Amino acid sequence: MTVQKIVDISVAQPLGSVDFAKAMLDGVVGCIVRAEYGKTIDAYFHRHIEAAMAAGMRVGCYAFQMTDADPADEVAALANELRASGYVLDYGVSLDVETLNHQ
């Protein structure tokens, strides 16, 4: 089994704080970028994913599902955003489901 280093990032990592080229030199091969928090597109989604892609890193994205929201609305919002972006995602889309919001 081959282990690959893949990182996840979101608005919690300020713009410019992640050096994707350096991360690749350190063995990181991919990045999963938070695209959505509920129906809200992550403020840094586009800039993070474009910076990772520009460095030659494989990318994917994830949606953080809000437990008190309608999942169909969240999926529709993300699908619309991805259609508009035209991104080709190596790792596709993942769903981050946790416990109660804000806890």
Stockholm file with secondary structure:
# STOCKHOLM 1.0

chainA/1-103         MTVQKIVDISVAQPLGSVDFAKAMLDGVVGCIVRAEYGKTIDAYFHRHIEAAMAAGMRVGCYAFQMTDADPADEVAALANELRASGYVLDYGVSLDVETLNHQ
#=GR chainA/1-103 SS CCCCEEEEECTTSCTTSCCHHHHHHTTEEEEEEEEEETTEECTTHHHHHHHHHHTTCEEEEEEEECTTSCHHHHHHHHHHHHHHHCCCCSSCEEEEECSSTTC
#=GC SS_cons         CCCCEEEEECTTSCTTSCCHHHHHHTTEEEEEEEEEETTEECTTHHHHHHHHHHTTCEEEEEEEECTTSCHHHHHHHHHHHHHHHCCCCSSCEEEEECSSTTC
//
